[in-house]
Amino acid sequence: MNKAYADSKTITVDEGVVTVEQIADDGVSVGGINIDTDFPWFIDALIVLLLVALVYIGKKFIDKFFEKKK
């Protein structure tokens, strides 16, 4: 997906010494894991939530499996 904006912008005004810097969004970062799919941030966050839900459901199935063995 092509981005319609530049990766970074810097605006400097000399007389008033005003500096504005804008950097590109690098996606979602959770626990040191970065996800950047070039989609909006909420799609990246949705992917993280789905992965967490998958791990949680997998844990529940494993717990049930070992509970039946007792």
BAFI-3210 file (N, C-alpha, C; in Angstrom, 3 decimals, decimal comma, padded with zeros to 6 digits):
// residues 70
n [1|2|3|4|5|6|7|8|9|10|11|12|13|14|15|16|17|18|19|20|21|22|23|24|25|26|27|28|29|30|31|32|33|34|35|36|37|38|39|40|41|42|43|44|45|46|47|48|49|50|51|52|53|54|55|56|57|58|59|60|61|62|63|64|65|66|67|68|69|70]
n.u [000,847|000,701|001,921|000,491|001,845|004,938|007,758|009,064|009,000|010,342|010,092|011,473|011,783|013,645|013,835|012,027|012,840|011,511|010,824|009,394|008,779|007,859|007,317|007,020|004,426|005,127|003,576|002,102|003,340|003,905|004,972|007,643|007,446|007,046|004,576|004,027|002,078|001,512|-001,086|-003,768|-003,351|-005,276|-005,915|-003,528|-003,563|-005,808|-004,887|-002,957|-004,650|-006,140|-004,118|-003,429|-005,859|-005,929|-003,750|-004,735|-007,051|-005,863|-004,382|-006,462|-007,566|-005,390|-005,215|-007,685|-007,231|-005,162|-006,477|-008,442|-006,866|-006,276]
n.v [-001,170|002,130|005,023|008,189|010,257|011,778|010,053|011,424|014,769|018,023|021,195|024,332|027,466|030,301|032,921|032,969|030,660|028,100|024,752|022,060|018,694|015,842|012,448|009,270|006,918|003,921|001,654|-000,717|-001,267|-003,664|-004,835|-004,893|-006,024|-005,262|-004,378|-003,705|-003,216|-001,600|-000,862|001,065|002,125|000,928|-001,470|-002,855|-003,024|-004,633|-007,025|-007,689|-008,084|-010,293|-012,235|-012,443|-013,396|-015,874|-017,194|-017,279|-018,889|-021,251|-021,895|-022,452|-024,792|-026,545|-026,611|-027,859|-030,341|-031,460|-031,480|-033,431|-035,703|-036,211]
n.w [000,000|-000,921|000,660|001,272|002,309|003,340|004,816|006,867|008,157|008,498|009,860|010,024|011,490|011,374|012,703|014,914|016,040|015,790|015,666|014,077|014,002|012,236|012,255|010,605|011,328|012,960|013,153|015,442|018,687|021,030|024,007|023,129|020,659|017,348|014,993|011,725|009,175|007,072|007,064|008,577|012,052|013,713|012,483|012,771|015,576|015,891|014,800|016,723|018,941|018,030|017,885|020,599|021,597|020,306|021,512|024,135|023,857|022,954|025,257|027,043|025,872|026,173|028,964|029,570|028,371|029,955|032,379|032,036|032,028|034,644]
ca.u [000,000|001,506|001,559|000,279|002,625|006,369|008,114|009,356|008,993|010,898|009,841|012,296|011,655|014,871|013,714|011,374|013,447|010,448|011,108|008,330|009,229|006,841|007,875|006,006|003,965|005,764|002,676|001,799|004,416|003,408|005,941|008,866|007,153|006,492|003,816|003,797|001,527|001,146|-002,497|-003,924|-002,943|-006,301|-005,816|-002,393|-004,017|-006,728|-004,048|-002,385|-005,726|-006,458|-003,037|-003,570|-007,021|-005,534|-002,916|-005,612|-007,894|-004,969|-004,075|-007,656|-007,649|-004,324|-005,621|-008,747|-006,629|-004,451|-007,460|-009,090|-005,920|-006,184]
ca.v [000,000|003,350|006,056|009,478|011,265|011,474|009,342|012,402|016,177|018,954|022,602|025,184|028,899|030,802|034,071|032,577|029,395|027,112|023,529|021,061|017,476|014,804|011,197|008,306|005,940|002,629|000,567|-000,968|-001,910|-004,213|-005,697|-005,004|-006,606|-004,245|-004,846|-002,632|-003,861|-000,505|-000,551|002,007|001,596|000,092|-002,810|-003,465|-003,352|-005,761|-008,210|-008,022|-008,638|-011,628|-013,127|-012,662|-014,268|-017,210|-017,770|-017,539|-020,047|-022,404|-022,220|-023,075|-026,158|-027,330|-026,808|-028,873|-031,623|-031,989|-031,672|-034,717|-036,782|-036,458]
ca.w [000,000|-001,002|001,616|000,623|003,011|003,443|006,033|007,912|007,749|009,477|009,547|010,880|011,293|011,995|013,600|016,167|016,402|015,942|014,929|014,141|013,339|012,120|011,769|010,186|012,307|012,731|013,499|016,842|019,438|022,283|024,666|022,347|019,353|016,457|013,839|010,753|007,989|006,172|007,252|009,704|013,357|014,338|011,894|013,467|016,929|015,763|014,605|018,029|019,767|017,535|018,305|022,042|021,762|019,852|022,572|025,281|023,536|022,953|026,650|027,632|025,367|026,806|030,361|029,582|028,018|031,115|033,447|031,770|032,301|036,098]
c.u [000,894|000,992|001,464|001,082|004,079|006,652|008,465|009,363|009,606|010,651|010,654|012,077|012,797|014,641|013,103|011,928|012,364|010,799|009,969|008,815|008,114|007,507|006,738|005,658|004,569|004,869|002,490|002,978|003,864|004,479|007,217|008,679|006,473|005,759|003,569|003,372|001,177|-000,360|-002,598|-003,625|-003,981|-006,333|-004,647|-002,802|-004,972|-005,959|-003,438|-003,447|-006,109|-005,383|-003,123|-004,753|-006,696|-004,679|-003,780|-006,474|-007,054|-004,615|-005,255|-007,802|-006,590|-004,669|-006,697|-008,188|-005,939|-005,388|-008,170|-008,173|-005,838|-007,189]
c.v [001,235|004,379|007,387|010,584|010,824|010,771|010,292|013,807|016,997|020,371|023,428|026,633|029,548|031,912|033,699|031,285|028,362|025,911|022,548|019,847|016,448|013,554|010,234|007,367|004,584|001,462|000,455|-001,689|-002,359|-005,141|-005,892|-005,636|-005,537|-004,903|-003,641|-003,274|-002,867|-000,264|000,488|001,323|000,665|-001,312|-003,551|-003,888|-004,545|-007,067|-008,652|-008,649|-010,047|-012,640|-013,442|-013,593|-015,701|-017,908|-018,143|-018,775|-021,323|-022,855|-022,918|-024,519|-027,054|-027,610|-027,883|-030,259|-032,252|-032,202|-033,018|-035,894|-037,115|-037,450]
c.w [000,000|-000,015|000,888|001,297|003,092|004,762|007,174|007,315|008,867|008,984|010,535|010,499|012,073|013,013|014,938|016,728|016,750|015,073|015,155|013,363|013,369|011,557|011,448|011,329|011,962|013,104|014,999|017,486|020,783|022,840|023,873|020,985|018,508|015,303|012,951|009,447|006,895|006,126|008,358|011,035|013,952|013,736|012,542|014,881|016,908|015,566|015,931|018,926|019,326|017,935|019,793|022,312|021,356|020,914|023,774|025,039|023,514|024,364|027,314|027,162|026,006|028,270|030,466|029,283|029,224|032,309|033,268|032,093|033,789|036,558]
res [m|n|k|a|y|a|d|s|k|t|i|t|v|d|e|g|v|v|t|v|e|q|i|a|d|d|g|v|s|v|g|g|i|n|i|d|t|d|f|p|w|f|i|d|a|l|i|v|l|l|l|v|a|l|v|y|i|g|k|k|f|i|d|k|f|f|e|k|k|k]
***
